């Protein structure tokens, strides 16, 4: 995520976006990249990540302790333009990973259930990237039945799982 944040729109604080993404990834590297299909609630995921960040930050001394915790909380709150962009990067990364897994499987795996996350993007930059990724995915699946972009849930997920997916990704 940190590398993708290098392409933050000019009106954003690029360094802050990169740091925020790195701090988010530190938590995920310990807790794991939990998805709606992992059977872990969003609340529990947040608790685990908060505990991880507190543990890591408390092991370091100096001015970085507060910055690490503040960046993580800002990301989670998703209220600032930088946090919204960083959250979009997290979802873009999910889209990229899913499409890459589909390509590696040579169309044997249809991971369309993850494509619905594109509906949750909040920034224009994130939406533009998602449109490119979903367009590439459509060309990859050309002529073969698969779950599609914004409508990935149709025929692919139960109503219960669709609600869980929507609640999880906000």
C-alpha positions as CSV (number, residue, x, y, z in Angstrom):
1,X,0.0,0.0,0.0
2,X,2.8,2.4,0.8
3,X,4.2,2.3,-2.7
4,X,0.7,3.0,-4.2
5,X,0.4,6.0,-1.9
6,X,3.3,7.6,-3.7
7,X,0.7,8.3,-6.4
8,X,-1.5,10.4,-4.1
9,X,-3.3,13.3,-5.7
10,X,-1.3,16.5,-5.4
11,X,-3.8,18.1,-3.0
12,X,-3.0,15.4,-0.4
13,X,-0.1,15.1,1.9
14,X,1.8,12.3,0.1
15,X,4.1,11.5,3.0
16,X,1.2,11.2,5.4
17,X,-0.6,8.9,3.0
18,X,2.4,6.7,2.7
19,X,3.0,6.5,6.5
20,X,-0.7,5.8,7.1
21,X,-0.6,2.9,4.7
22,X,2.6,1.5,6.2
23,X,1.2,1.6,9.7
24,X,-2.0,-0.1,8.5
25,X,0.1,-2.8,6.8
26,X,2.2,-3.3,10.0
27,X,-1.0,-4.2,11.9
28,X,-2.2,-6.5,9.1
29,X,1.2,-8.2,9.0
30,X,0.7,-9.4,12.6
31,X,-3.1,-9.8,12.7
32,X,-3.5,-11.1,9.1
33,X,-5.4,-9.6,6.2
34,X,-8.9,-10.5,7.5
35,X,-11.7,-10.4,5.0
36,X,-15.5,-10.7,5.4
37,X,-15.1,-14.4,4.6
38,X,-12.7,-15.0,7.5
39,X,-15.4,-15.3,10.1
40,X,-14.0,-12.4,12.2
41,X,-16.2,-9.4,12.8
42,X,-15.1,-5.9,11.8
43,X,-15.2,-4.9,15.5
44,X,-12.9,-7.8,16.5
45,X,-10.6,-7.1,13.6
46,X,-10.3,-3.5,14.8
47,X,-9.6,-4.6,18.3
48,X,-6.8,-7.0,17.2
49,X,-5.2,-4.3,15.1
50,X,-5.5,-1.6,17.8
51,X,-3.8,-4.0,20.3
52,X,-1.1,-4.7,17.8
53,X,-0.4,-1.0,17.1
54,X,-0.4,-0.3,20.8
55,X,2.0,-3.1,21.5
56,X,4.4,-2.0,18.7
57,X,4.2,1.7,19.5
58,X,4.9,1.0,23.2
59,X,8.0,-0.9,22.4
60,X,9.6,2.1,20.7
61,X,10.6,5.3,22.4
62,X,10.7,8.8,21.1
63,X,8.3,10.9,19.1
64,X,7.3,8.1,16.8
65,X,5.1,6.3,19.3
66,X,2.3,8.9,19.2
67,X,2.7,9.4,15.5
68,X,2.2,5.6,14.8
69,X,-0.9,5.4,17.0
70,X,-2.3,8.7,15.6
71,X,-1.8,7.5,12.0
72,X,-3.5,4.2,12.7
73,X,-6.5,5.9,14.4
74,X,-6.8,8.4,11.6
75,X,-6.8,5.6,9.0
76,X,-9.5,3.7,10.9
77,X,-11.7,6.8,11.4
78,X,-11.5,7.5,7.6
79,X,-12.5,11.2,8.1
80,X,-9.6,13.1,6.6
81,X,-8.9,13.2,2.8
82,X,-5.6,11.3,3.4
83,X,-7.3,8.6,5.4
84,X,-10.0,8.2,2.8
85,X,-7.4,7.9,0.1
86,X,-5.4,5.3,2.2
87,X,-8.6,3.3,2.8
88,X,-9.3,3.4,-1.0
89,X,-5.8,2.1,-1.6
90,X,-6.5,-0.8,0.7
91,X,-9.5,-1.7,-1.4
92,X,-7.6,-1.2,-4.6
93,X,-5.0,-3.6,-3.4
94,X,-7.8,-6.2,-2.7
95,X,-9.0,-5.7,-6.3
96,X,-5.5,-6.1,-7.8
97,X,-4.8,-9.2,-5.7
98,X,-8.1,-10.9,-6.7
99,X,-7.6,-10.1,-10.4
100,X,-4.0,-11.4,-10.2
101,X,-5.2,-14.7,-8.5
102,X,-7.8,-15.1,-11.3
103,X,-5.1,-14.6,-13.9
104,X,-2.8,-17.1,-12.2
105,X,-5.6,-19.7,-12.1
106,X,-6.2,-19.2,-15.9
107,X,-9.9,-18.5,-15.4
108,X,-10.4,-21.5,-13.0
109,X,-11.1,-19.1,-10.1
110,X,-13.7,-16.5,-10.3
111,X,-13.2,-14.0,-7.4
112,X,-16.0,-11.7,-8.4
113,X,-17.3,-11.7,-4.9
114,X,-14.5,-9.3,-4.0
115,X,-15.2,-6.9,-6.9
116,X,-18.2,-5.3,-5.2
117,X,-15.7,-3.5,-2.9
118,X,-15.3,-1.0,-5.8
119,X,-18.7,0.4,-4.7
120,X,-17.2,1.4,-1.4
121,X,-14.4,3.7,-2.8
122,X,-14.8,7.3,-1.8
123,X,-12.1,9.2,-3.7
124,X,-12.0,10.1,-7.4
125,X,-8.5,8.7,-7.7
126,X,-9.7,5.4,-6.2
127,X,-12.7,5.1,-8.4
128,X,-10.6,5.8,-11.5
129,X,-8.1,3.1,-10.6
130,X,-11.0,0.6,-9.8
131,X,-12.5,1.4,-13.2
132,X,-9.2,0.6,-14.9
133,X,-8.8,-2.7,-12.9
134,X,-12.4,-3.8,-13.5
135,X,-12.0,-3.0,-17.2
136,X,-8.9,-5.1,-17.5
137,X,-10.7,-7.9,-15.6
138,X,-13.6,-7.7,-18.1
139,X,-11.1,-8.0,-21.0
140,X,-9.4,-11.0,-19.3
141,X,-12.7,-12.8,-18.8
142,X,-13.9,-11.8,-22.3
143,X,-16.8,-14.1,-23.4
144,X,-16.7,-16.3,-20.3
145,X,-19.3,-16.2,-17.6
146,X,-18.1,-14.5,-14.4
147,X,-19.2,-12.2,-11.6
148,X,-18.9,-8.6,-12.6
149,X,-17.7,-5.4,-11.0
150,X,-20.4,-3.4,-9.3
151,X,-22.9,-6.3,-9.7
152,X,-20.6,-9.0,-8.4
153,X,-23.1,-10.0,-5.7
154,X,-25.8,-10.8,-8.3
155,X,-25.8,-14.6,-8.5
156,X,-22.5,-14.9,-6.6
157,X,-23.3,-14.3,-3.0
158,X,-26.2,-15.0,-0.7
159,X,-28.2,-12.1,0.6
160,X,-26.7,-12.7,4.0
161,X,-23.1,-12.7,2.7
162,X,-23.8,-9.6,0.6
163,X,-25.0,-7.8,3.8
164,X,-21.9,-9.0,5.7
165,X,-19.6,-7.8,2.8
166,X,-21.3,-4.4,2.7
167,X,-21.1,-4.0,6.5
168,X,-17.5,-5.0,6.6
169,X,-16.2,-2.7,3.9
170,X,-18.3,0.3,5.2
